[in-house]
Amino acid sequence: MIDVYLFSGFLGSGKTSLLLNVIKQLKDENKKPAVFMNEFGDLPVDSKAVEGEVPLKELLDGCICCSGAEKTEAQLQGLLLENEDIDVILIETTGAAHPVEALDAVYSPLFADRLQVKGIITVVDSKLWLNRNQLSPRIRALFMEQIKHAHILLANKADLLTDEELANVTMELPHLNATAPIIQTINGKMSFTHIEKMLQKPKAKVNKDIVSGAGLPLSSKLMTFTESVEMEAFENWVKSLPDTVYRMKGFVPVKGTRNPYLFQYAYGMVHWMPEYIQMEPRLVIIGEDIDAIHYPS
Ligand SMILES: Nc1nc2c(ncn2[C@@H]2O[C@H](COP(=O)(O)OP(=O)(O)OP(=O)(O)O)[C@@H](O)[C@H]2O)c(=O)[nH]1
């Protein structure tokens, strides 16, 4: 399994600084990282910024969460095919990306056997946090969402704050996200080993079906079907799920049909598409508190 880390955070918060730092640490440990980023996350993660070769894929038409799942899948597939020996994939989302949607683009039943999403690390511009009331309501809401869904929060740009301001940031962030550890950083400098440790799953709760990181705010679950379902009954089950289930996608075997259907669910809407290839009957579920969710047999 290749570990996947998602770097989220507002525009200019320090994601690229963190990324470059982490790449260096991984290479020092003789690990092979690959990077997946948006083209207008345009900082030079190229030969100048990163010494030696780091496989890099960019999404050409904008942001990971709005370019469409097929494009992201194709790019990821390319990355995996061209670089069989990579150990870690680091994904830098644009500052304008909503973390749930960015994560959604990465989760695909196609990669469920190969990729293991370890978590979302959100880089918070600490200065901007203190001045957040100056942001427009929409932008502020996105800033908050990025914080809310993180598994780890880096309070970056600590050098620009007084000790008192920094203490305020550290005390205020848990109001939005009570579970993510908060680490104060400067220029995204952070031990990657420490990040790995913080995202380790609790040993007692290891569950083969869960492909995401720790049982923290946002997680995912892979559900495999052993028998076909009735379409209507399945939709009723979907409707009965708590609204902390944000997204589902996969291939659902439907009684009386040959191949599993492509099934999509987002924000209350379901969508079925006949599939002409025999895909593995499995479904990825993304949300909060989803461990106990399963389709009744
Ligand atoms: N003073 C200070 N500046 C920082 C710190 N971290 C990053 N910066 C600067 O902030 C600017 C943005 O940093 P990046 O690492 O490019 O941030 P980003 O989140 O990747 O930016 P986008 O890709 O535009 O969203 C750069 O000029 C950095 O040098 C920090 O801890 N302190």
The ligand as an ORCA input file, in Angstrom:
! r2SCAN-3c Opt
* xyz 0 1
  N       7.006     34.680      7.915
  C       6.661     33.485      7.457
  N       6.436     33.299      6.143
  C       6.090     32.065      5.710
  C       5.952     30.967      6.593
  N       5.591     29.881      5.885
  C       5.510     30.281      4.603
  N       5.807     31.587      4.484
  C       5.825     32.416      3.262
  O       4.494     32.552      2.806
  C       4.447     32.521      1.397
  C       3.523     31.393      0.950
  O       4.101     30.144      1.322
  P       3.809     28.804      0.513
  O       4.544     27.705      1.176
  O       4.076     29.018     -0.926
  O       2.248     28.716      0.753
  P       1.144     27.882     -0.047
  O       0.102     27.548      0.948
  O       1.773     26.765     -0.786
  O       0.633     28.964     -1.089
  P      -0.404     28.723     -2.321
  O       0.137     27.593     -3.143
  O      -0.387     30.047     -3.027
  O      -1.716     28.455     -1.716
  C       5.869     32.347      0.916
  O       6.383     33.598      0.605
  C       6.568     31.743      2.127
  O       7.930     32.054      2.146
  C       6.208     31.199      7.994
  O       6.110     30.322      8.853
  N       6.541     32.462      8.352
*
